[in-house]
């Protein structure tokens, strides 16, 4: 089950799947404008469907609250540019900057930030050899010279 909530304390729309946070869209507020900064997903949940679900929810919420949106997030700009029905939500003097399609076509997914390594492996079960570093010649941890050297390092 997928749930999207507006966490106003953290200023982000959070996307949950089966109770696990899989992504979010970070924003800030300026007067009656919601400034959407970026969108982030966990790499293993990379899906055009999830991004479109999140963006649709955000735009519906912004419309319901009668706010304007400033899509600084490149993924949201691509999403909105492909859907002219959302043009009215961007202040008129910013529409050309935010809603013009890029010269090279991109998908929303190409502009989302991802977390998690694509080839992450656990190192918890890997046995690592114990490496012994050679000590300086003549080093004796119990000698007076070694204690004097350590005291000099400590500044005593």
Helices and strands as residue ranges (DSSP letters): E 2-7, E 12-17, E 20-30, E 33-42, G 43-45, H 48-64, E 68-71, H 74-81, G 84-89, G 92-94, H 95-99, G 108-111, E 113-115, H 144-154
